[in-house]
Amino acid sequence: MRIVNIFAYRLFAFHDAGEVDNEYDRLLDLWTDTEYVREFLLANKQDIPKHESIEQYIRYIREDAIAIDEQLITITEEENEKLSYFFQPLHNSEYQVKILSLQKGRQNCLRLYAIKIDDDTFVITGGAIKLPLHHLMIERAHTLKELQKIKKAQDYLRANEIIDEDSFFEFLNNKSHD
């Protein structure tokens, strides 16, 4: 497990050993892959409202993946924008500042999961397609897996004594010298 910078100074992603891409690139590739999305939707059609078609969702998911990418690029390029405008606490009941807070960014039924290091520094841990008739992460195997991944990533950061931006960048600097 390693942490890589993706396309902006303060936006990072986990890159698991054995994977070709980091989590962010992997997800964008999957979400824009028509066959992958079709297979996912067929396997989870119970979570799609009856009046909606799989073909509509294939189009929505592709458009939403592109919108997430464009939104994050815009945020990271604008001086007055912060990543915390996109990422929000994973649990809606979280209202106070937490060290290594679990976060989600969303665009309709797509979720991008991350850990907040600081107001404008995040590490992406994974993501999921969360369809309208699916509410809690623990209700489906694919979102439960993402919940487990984000908690494992949080544990990894804690084990490496990362508690803020300074300790995070010190950790990354030391890892680059290994």
Secondary structure, DSSP 8 states (H G I E B T S, - for coil): -EEEEEEETTEEEEE-TT-SS-HHHHHHHHHT-HHHHHHHHHHTGGGS-TTS-HHHHHHHHHHHHHHHHHHHHHHHH-TT--GGGT-EESSTT--S--TTEEEEEEETTEEEEEEEEETTEEEEEEEEE--TT---GGGSHHHHHHHHHHHHHHHHHHHTT--SHHHHHHHHHHHHT-
